[in-house]
Amino acid sequence: MSKSRWLATVAVAACLNAVIIHAQEDKVSVPVGQRDVRGAVSNLTPVSLWVVKQDFDGSFQDVKGFLTGFTGEFNKQGLDSHLLGFPSSQILILAEDPTGKPRFKFSLGLTVPARVTVREPLKIDHVQISHAAVIANVGPYEKLASLHGQVVKALPAAPQAVAAPAHPPGFPVVLVLRNDPTLVKPAEIRTDMIIPARPPVVALTPQAKKLIVQAVSEARPVDFVLVSQTFEGSVTQLGDFLRKYMSEFTAQNLGTDLPATSTRPLAILHGNPDRSASIRIDIGLPVRQDVQVKKPLAVQKFKLPKAAVYTHQGEFAQLSQVHAELVLRCRGRRPRPSRTQNPASRWPCSSSATRT
């Protein structure tokens, strides 16, 4: 990414900071070095931010007009009342590398303490990154381009099984401004850069493999009726999707149709989340029989003559390995230790019958 584009990006976020909130200045720290990069990469951390944002598709030449519209709409909807007593941060999210592109996607926004109700064109987004390198930079914005490159280069390489990631390495980038660059010297500008990293590959334990073999050997017919709602997104949004679904399920008074009070919801993935930024995800609850529902809910019938049912405990990131192992075992083949298997096959058949 060119230094000039990084400079333009952060300058926009600085304008957002000046318009909406007053940032506190911090003491200047030691400039970022290789030790800081190694520390950020070796200490990947989860990031969770509620952000009121507006998505844009354009160039940095369009940003001034976009920014005026965003701030005006934010205040018009009375959202500034949610910032009282909350240390809000100004955010700029680059969904893709803008280098050499006449138009690209980005978002401008402000963090809020929790989910708030917004109207179009604003959106409420729960930014969740399971593994992120978070590195603080003190100094001119020109340093961010090379710093981003250093961090991405130091991140673990993606395995062959996920060689077609949803985003280019190190994207989307979340920039958080920690002070107002118009009030401090260039050497004192503070910016936090949040760079997503692919979760470390953790091999399946012998016990997990044993349970997978057992699940395949005990494959059985699966027959149920599901009241579901369809979403588009990533597995990191499952919590939000489930809340929306349960709200609608309750509003339609469908609780009496559950086969048991302990019935748990299912998530059906219609694609490999390692290979697509957004996939179709159906969230649903099994019911005793056909029921009458209203949109956005729908009734789905599943009648699988033979399915392996495996209960996974752990991070979603390991589900691709579990799925690949299940598919191979269902086909009567043993995985080869010397070859990385491709988990992209047989979606959604196996995953729809796999409980997590």
N, C-alpha and C positions, 0 to 999 in steps of 0.2 A: 504494500500500500504506500502510495506516495506521501511524503511529508506534508506537502501543501494541502492534500485532502484531509489529513488528520487535523491539521491546523484549522481548517474551515469547520470541521465537525465539532471540535471542542469549543470553538468560538461561538457556535450556535447555542450550545448548552450553557455557555457563560451568559448569553443574552437572556436565556430562560431564567437563570438564577437571578439576574438583576431585576427582572420584571416582577417576579412573584414573591421571592423570599430574600431575606438578608442572611448571608452565610457568615459563620463565625470563622475567624482566622485562627490557624494553629501555628505552633512553632515549626520552624523549618527543620527538616531532618536530613540525614545523610543521603546523598544522591543514590539512585538505584544502581546496583552493580550486579555482577554475575552471582554473588552470594544471595542477593535478594531474589533473583530469578530462580535459582535452584531451590531456595526456600519455598517460593510460591508453588513450584511444580511438585515438590515433594510433600507439600501439605495441602493437597486439594481439599476444598471445603464445600459443603452445600450452600446454596444461595437461594433465599426466598424473599421476594419483594412484591408487595401490592403496588401496582402502578396505574394511574390514570393516564392514558396516552392517546395519541392520535397517529394513525399510520399514514405514511406518505409514499408516493412513488414519483420521483422527480430528480432534480439535481440540487446542488447546494445553492445555485442561483435562485431557486424557488423558495429557499428556507425562510427568508424574511417574511414573505407573505403567509407561509404556513404557520410560522410562529405567532404572528399577529392573530390569526384565526384561532389557534389553539388556546392562547392565553385569554382571549376574549370569551371564548366558549366556556372555558374552565370557570371563570368568574361569573358568567351569566347563569350557569347552572348551580351557583352557590356552593361550589365544592371547596372554596377557600375556607369555609367554616370547619372542615375536617382537619385543617392543618394547625388549628389552635392547640398549642402545647405539644405538638408532634414535630420532631426534628426532620422535616421533609427534605428529600434530596432531589435535585434535578437530574434527570436521566436522559441520555440519548442512546438509542439502541440501533446499531448497524446490523441489519439482517444479512448483509452480504458485503463483500469487498467492493468498494466503489471505484477502485482504480481502473481507469480506462473506459468507464461506462458513462454514457451520456445521461442515463436514468438508472436509478437504483432504489431499493426499498429501505426505509428507515422510520423510526418512531421518535417522537418527542413526548416527554411525560414528566410527571411528578409522582414521587412515592407517597402513599397514604397509609394510615395505620391498619386498615382492614378493608374488606370488600365494601364498596360504596355503590350506590345506584347512579348510573350515568345515562345520558341520552346520546344518540348518534349526533355528530360523528365521533364523539369520544368513546373510548372503550375502557373497561376495567380488566386488567391483565394480571394474573398471578405469575410473575417471572420465577420459575423454579429451575435451577440447574443443580443436578445431583452431585456433580464434581466440577469445581471451578478453580482456576488459578486466579487469585486476587492479589494484585500487586499495586502498591501505592507509588506514585511518581511525584517527585518534587522538582519542579523546573519547567523550562519552556515546553510548549506543546510539540515542538519539532522532535522531541525525544521519543514521543509515543509510537511513531511508526517503527523505529528500530527496536524499541522495547517489545512491541507486540510480536515482531519477528523472532526475537530471542526466546520469548516464552513459548511460542508455537513450536519452534525448533527443538526446545528442550522437553516438550510434552511427549509421553509415550506414543509410539506409532500405533495406529489402529490395526487390529488383526485382519487377515485376509478375508475372513467371513463377513466383515463389515467394510469392505473396500469401497463401497458407494455410499458415503455418509450423507445425511440430509443436508448438511451445510459444509462449506469448505472448512478446512482445519482452522480452529480458532474463532469461528463465527457461530452465532451472532455475538458481537462485542457489546458489552454494557459499560458505558462511561458514566461515572459518578463524580460530579464536581464538588470538592470539599471547601472551596473558598471562592471568592469573587475575583477573577483575574484582573478586573478593572481597578481593583483597590490595592493590589500588591504588585511587587516587582516580578518580572518573568521568572527569576530564580526561585520565587517563593510560591509559585502556583502549585496547587495540590490537586491531583486527579487520581481517582481509583479506577483501575481498569480490571474488569471482570471478564475472564476468557474461559469459555467452556472447554472441558477436557473429556475425552472418552474415558469412561470408568475403567479402572484396571481390570484386566481379564483374570478372573479367579476360576481356577479349574474346579470342576465338579468333584465333590468329595466321594470317596469310595461308597459311603453310605447312601449318598444321593443316587449314584449309578445303580446301586443295588435296588433301591426303591423304584427306579425307573424300569428296571428289568422286571420287577414284581408287578408293576402297573400294567406292563404290556402282556405279561403272562396271564393276568387276571382281566384282560379286556372283556367288556361286556356290552350288551345293548344299552343305549342311552336314549330315553324317550321322555320329553318334557315339553310343556307349553311355557313360553316366556313372554312376559309383558316388558317391552323394551323401549328405549329411546336411542336414536342414532345421533352420534356426534362426530365431528371431524377435528382431529388434533393429535397430540402426542400422549404417551403414557404418563408423562409428568403432570398432565391435567386430569388424571383419573379422579382425584379427590373433588375437583370442581364439578366434573361431569356427574359424579355420584350425588352430590348435593342438589344439583338441578333436577336430576331424575327423581330423587326421593321426594322433593318438594312437589313435583307434578304427580307422582304416584299417590301421595297423601291427599292432594287436592281433589283427586278423582275418587277418593274413598275406596281404594282397592285393597286395603289391608286385610279385610275378611276373606279374601280369596287366596291368601298364602297357605301353603300346605302345613306350615308349622311356624311358631313364633321365632324359631331359630334360623329360619330360611335366610341364606346369605345371597347378596347380589352377585351376578356374574358379569364379567367384562369379556366381550368377544372381539378379538382383533382381526380385522380384515386386511392384514398386510404386515410386513416385517417392520417394526418401529425403528430398527437399526438402519434401514435403507430409505426411509421416507420421513420427511419432516412432519407430515400430516397424513394420518390414515383414518379409515372409517373405524369407529369403535362403538359397539352396541353395549349399553348398560341395561341390565334387566334383572327381574326377579321371577323365579319359577312360580307358577300358580297352579291350582288344582285342575282347572278345566278352562275351556274357552270363556273369555270374559269380554264385555263390551268396553272399549276404551275410546277416548277422544285424542286427537292429535295434540301434542307431538308423540304420544305413546302409540305403540303398535303391538300386535300379537304375532309372535313367531312360533312355529311348531318345529321341534327337532326330533327326528327319528333316525338315529344312527344305529345300524345293525351291529356294529362292533367299535368300541372306542376305549382307548386307554385313559384312565382318570388318575392324574398325579397331583398331589398337593405339594406346592412349592412354598418354602419359607425362606425369605431373604429378599434381596434387592430385585427390582424389575429388570435391571441390567443383565441378570444371569438367565432370564427366561429364554433368550435366544439359544443359549447352550442347551438348556433343558429341552426345548422344542426340537432342536436338531438331533439330540440323542434319542428322544422319543420316536421321531420319524424313522431314524435308522433302525432302531430296535423293532418297530412295527413292520418294517420291510424285511426283517430277518437278517439284517447285516450288523456286524460289529464295527464300531468306529475305528478308523486307523489312526494310531497316535501320531504318525508322521504327516498327516494331512489335515488341514483345517476344513471342517465340513461347512457346507453352505446352508444356513438356516432359512433361506428364503423360500424353500419349497413347501408345498402343502399348507398354505394359508388360505382360509382360516380353519380348515377342517380339524386339525389336531388341537389348535389353540382354543377352539370353541368348546371342546370337551375337556379342557384342562382347567382345574380349579387352582386359584392362587390365593 
